[in-house]
């Protein structure tokens, strides 16, 4: 399922585009792996690619959380806890 809108609270549309592109890449790769028509070597390479893309997506999400948290009243470098 591809997303077309920026995440709520996102202030950087390029980051949203990047995250959307990573999600689409992961979805395409997952579909290829599920099809079961790949050689073992190609499937292994795609799994490695998925791991890299997932790490990039996680880093982007972490960046967004930290950027959103920086605008709050919490101590520098610490994430705010919900009451």
Biotite code that builds the C-alpha atoms (Angstrom):
import biotite.structure as struc

atoms = struc.array([
    struc.Atom([0.000, 0.000, 0.000], chain_id="A", res_id=1, res_name="UNK", atom_name="CA", element="C"),
    struc.Atom([1.676, 3.223, -1.146], chain_id="A", res_id=2, res_name="UNK", atom_name="CA", element="C"),
    struc.Atom([1.265, 6.419, 0.802], chain_id="A", res_id=3, res_name="UNK", atom_name="CA", element="C"),
    struc.Atom([0.780, 9.693, -1.019], chain_id="A", res_id=4, res_name="UNK", atom_name="CA", element="C"),
    struc.Atom([0.502, 12.179, 1.832], chain_id="A", res_id=5, res_name="UNK", atom_name="CA", element="C"),
    struc.Atom([3.133, 13.489, 4.225], chain_id="A", res_id=6, res_name="UNK", atom_name="CA", element="C"),
    struc.Atom([3.046, 12.128, 7.738], chain_id="A", res_id=7, res_name="UNK", atom_name="CA", element="C"),
    struc.Atom([1.173, 14.313, 10.247], chain_id="A", res_id=8, res_name="UNK", atom_name="CA", element="C"),
    struc.Atom([3.526, 16.818, 11.810], chain_id="A", res_id=9, res_name="UNK", atom_name="CA", element="C"),
    struc.Atom([6.131, 16.399, 9.083], chain_id="A", res_id=10, res_name="UNK", atom_name="CA", element="C"),
    struc.Atom([7.819, 19.672, 8.266], chain_id="A", res_id=11, res_name="UNK", atom_name="CA", element="C"),
    struc.Atom([10.057, 18.364, 5.491], chain_id="A", res_id=12, res_name="UNK", atom_name="CA", element="C"),
    struc.Atom([8.165, 17.202, 2.392], chain_id="A", res_id=13, res_name="UNK", atom_name="CA", element="C"),
    struc.Atom([11.389, 15.779, 0.932], chain_id="A", res_id=14, res_name="UNK", atom_name="CA", element="C"),
    struc.Atom([11.621, 13.476, 3.954], chain_id="A", res_id=15, res_name="UNK", atom_name="CA", element="C"),
    struc.Atom([8.058, 12.336, 3.347], chain_id="A", res_id=16, res_name="UNK", atom_name="CA", element="C"),
    struc.Atom([8.894, 11.639, -0.303], chain_id="A", res_id=17, res_name="UNK", atom_name="CA", element="C"),
    struc.Atom([11.974, 9.689, 0.763], chain_id="A", res_id=18, res_name="UNK", atom_name="CA", element="C"),
    struc.Atom([10.018, 7.638, 3.272], chain_id="A", res_id=19, res_name="UNK", atom_name="CA", element="C"),
    struc.Atom([7.300, 6.934, 0.705], chain_id="A", res_id=20, res_name="UNK", atom_name="CA", element="C"),
    struc.Atom([9.940, 5.813, -1.802], chain_id="A", res_id=21, res_name="UNK", atom_name="CA", element="C"),
    struc.Atom([11.504, 3.475, 0.786], chain_id="A", res_id=22, res_name="UNK", atom_name="CA", element="C"),
    struc.Atom([8.101, 1.988, 1.657], chain_id="A", res_id=23, res_name="UNK", atom_name="CA", element="C"),
    struc.Atom([7.305, 1.401, -2.015], chain_id="A", res_id=24, res_name="UNK", atom_name="CA", element="C"),
    struc.Atom([10.732, -0.191, -2.533], chain_id="A", res_id=25, res_name="UNK", atom_name="CA", element="C"),
    struc.Atom([10.170, -2.529, 0.404], chain_id="A", res_id=26, res_name="UNK", atom_name="CA", element="C"),
    struc.Atom([6.706, -3.463, -0.843], chain_id="A", res_id=27, res_name="UNK", atom_name="CA", element="C"),
    struc.Atom([7.969, -4.227, -4.364], chain_id="A", res_id=28, res_name="UNK", atom_name="CA", element="C"),
    struc.Atom([10.820, -6.311, -3.011], chain_id="A", res_id=29, res_name="UNK", atom_name="CA", element="C"),
    struc.Atom([8.520, -8.214, -0.664], chain_id="A", res_id=30, res_name="UNK", atom_name="CA", element="C"),
    struc.Atom([6.224, -9.023, -3.599], chain_id="A", res_id=31, res_name="UNK", atom_name="CA", element="C"),
    struc.Atom([9.186, -10.359, -5.592], chain_id="A", res_id=32, res_name="UNK", atom_name="CA", element="C"),
    struc.Atom([10.274, -12.529, -2.679], chain_id="A", res_id=33, res_name="UNK", atom_name="CA", element="C"),
    struc.Atom([6.747, -13.860, -2.105], chain_id="A", res_id=34, res_name="UNK", atom_name="CA", element="C"),
    struc.Atom([6.422, -14.813, -5.779], chain_id="A", res_id=35, res_name="UNK", atom_name="CA", element="C"),
    struc.Atom([9.090, -17.479, -5.202], chain_id="A", res_id=36, res_name="UNK", atom_name="CA", element="C"),
    struc.Atom([10.501, -17.240, -8.717], chain_id="A", res_id=37, res_name="UNK", atom_name="CA", element="C"),
    struc.Atom([13.993, -16.015, -7.760], chain_id="A", res_id=38, res_name="UNK", atom_name="CA", element="C"),
    struc.Atom([17.249, -17.886, -7.494], chain_id="A", res_id=39, res_name="UNK", atom_name="CA", element="C"),
    struc.Atom([18.642, -18.282, -4.005], chain_id="A", res_id=40, res_name="UNK", atom_name="CA", element="C"),
    struc.Atom([21.422, -15.783, -4.764], chain_id="A", res_id=41, res_name="UNK", atom_name="CA", element="C"),
    struc.Atom([18.992, -13.152, -6.068], chain_id="A", res_id=42, res_name="UNK", atom_name="CA", element="C"),
    struc.Atom([16.625, -13.695, -3.117], chain_id="A", res_id=43, res_name="UNK", atom_name="CA", element="C"),
    struc.Atom([19.543, -13.254, -0.719], chain_id="A", res_id=44, res_name="UNK", atom_name="CA", element="C"),
    struc.Atom([20.547, -10.014, -2.426], chain_id="A", res_id=45, res_name="UNK", atom_name="CA", element="C"),
    struc.Atom([16.969, -8.734, -2.166], chain_id="A", res_id=46, res_name="UNK", atom_name="CA", element="C"),
    struc.Atom([16.825, -9.604, 1.537], chain_id="A", res_id=47, res_name="UNK", atom_name="CA", element="C"),
    struc.Atom([20.019, -7.580, 2.035], chain_id="A", res_id=48, res_name="UNK", atom_name="CA", element="C"),
    struc.Atom([18.464, -4.715, 0.078], chain_id="A", res_id=49, res_name="UNK", atom_name="CA", element="C"),
    struc.Atom([15.353, -4.898, 2.278], chain_id="A", res_id=50, res_name="UNK", atom_name="CA", element="C"),
    struc.Atom([17.481, -4.718, 5.403], chain_id="A", res_id=51, res_name="UNK", atom_name="CA", element="C"),
    struc.Atom([19.246, -1.593, 4.113], chain_id="A", res_id=52, res_name="UNK", atom_name="CA", element="C"),
    struc.Atom([15.972, 0.056, 3.075], chain_id="A", res_id=53, res_name="UNK", atom_name="CA", element="C"),
    struc.Atom([14.364, -0.767, 6.424], chain_id="A", res_id=54, res_name="UNK", atom_name="CA", element="C"),
    struc.Atom([17.351, 0.728, 8.244], chain_id="A", res_id=55, res_name="UNK", atom_name="CA", element="C"),
    struc.Atom([17.077, 3.887, 6.136], chain_id="A", res_id=56, res_name="UNK", atom_name="CA", element="C"),
    struc.Atom([13.344, 4.122, 6.847], chain_id="A", res_id=57, res_name="UNK", atom_name="CA", element="C"),
    struc.Atom([13.983, 3.645, 10.570], chain_id="A", res_id=58, res_name="UNK", atom_name="CA", element="C"),
    struc.Atom([16.609, 6.380, 10.526], chain_id="A", res_id=59, res_name="UNK", atom_name="CA", element="C"),
    struc.Atom([14.198, 8.737, 8.748], chain_id="A", res_id=60, res_name="UNK", atom_name="CA", element="C"),
    struc.Atom([11.460, 8.005, 11.278], chain_id="A", res_id=61, res_name="UNK", atom_name="CA", element="C"),
    struc.Atom([13.913, 8.550, 14.141], chain_id="A", res_id=62, res_name="UNK", atom_name="CA", element="C"),
    struc.Atom([14.973, 11.858, 12.586], chain_id="A", res_id=63, res_name="UNK", atom_name="CA", element="C"),
    struc.Atom([11.326, 12.939, 12.385], chain_id="A", res_id=64, res_name="UNK", atom_name="CA", element="C"),
    struc.Atom([10.614, 12.008, 16.000], chain_id="A", res_id=65, res_name="UNK", atom_name="CA", element="C"),
    struc.Atom([13.668, 13.882, 17.215], chain_id="A", res_id=66, res_name="UNK", atom_name="CA", element="C"),
    struc.Atom([12.845, 16.922, 15.082], chain_id="A", res_id=67, res_name="UNK", atom_name="CA", element="C"),
    struc.Atom([9.280, 16.986, 16.393], chain_id="A", res_id=68, res_name="UNK", atom_name="CA", element="C"),
    struc.Atom([10.509, 16.524, 19.961], chain_id="A", res_id=69, res_name="UNK", atom_name="CA", element="C"),
    struc.Atom([13.032, 19.367, 19.621], chain_id="A", res_id=70, res_name="UNK", atom_name="CA", element="C"),
    struc.Atom([10.161, 21.835, 19.501], chain_id="A", res_id=71, res_name="UNK", atom_name="CA", element="C"),
    struc.Atom([8.815, 20.718, 22.899], chain_id="A", res_id=72, res_name="UNK", atom_name="CA", element="C"),
    struc.Atom([9.745, 21.681, 26.448], chain_id="A", res_id=73, res_name="UNK", atom_name="CA", element="C"),
    struc.Atom([11.658, 18.472, 27.187], chain_id="A", res_id=74, res_name="UNK", atom_name="CA", element="C"),
    struc.Atom([15.339, 18.392, 28.069], chain_id="A", res_id=75, res_name="UNK", atom_name="CA", element="C"),
    struc.Atom([17.718, 18.534, 25.119], chain_id="A", res_id=76, res_name="UNK", atom_name="CA", element="C"),
    struc.Atom([18.458, 15.087, 23.697], chain_id="A", res_id=77, res_name="UNK", atom_name="CA", element="C"),
    struc.Atom([15.622, 13.371, 25.547], chain_id="A", res_id=78, res_name="UNK", atom_name="CA", element="C"),
    struc.Atom([12.306, 12.337, 24.076], chain_id="A", res_id=79, res_name="UNK", atom_name="CA", element="C"),
    struc.Atom([9.193, 13.552, 25.822], chain_id="A", res_id=80, res_name="UNK", atom_name="CA", element="C"),
    struc.Atom([6.973, 10.933, 27.475], chain_id="A", res_id=81, res_name="UNK", atom_name="CA", element="C"),
    struc.Atom([3.240, 11.025, 27.019], chain_id="A", res_id=82, res_name="UNK", atom_name="CA", element="C"),
    struc.Atom([1.366, 11.871, 30.262], chain_id="A", res_id=83, res_name="UNK", atom_name="CA", element="C"),
])
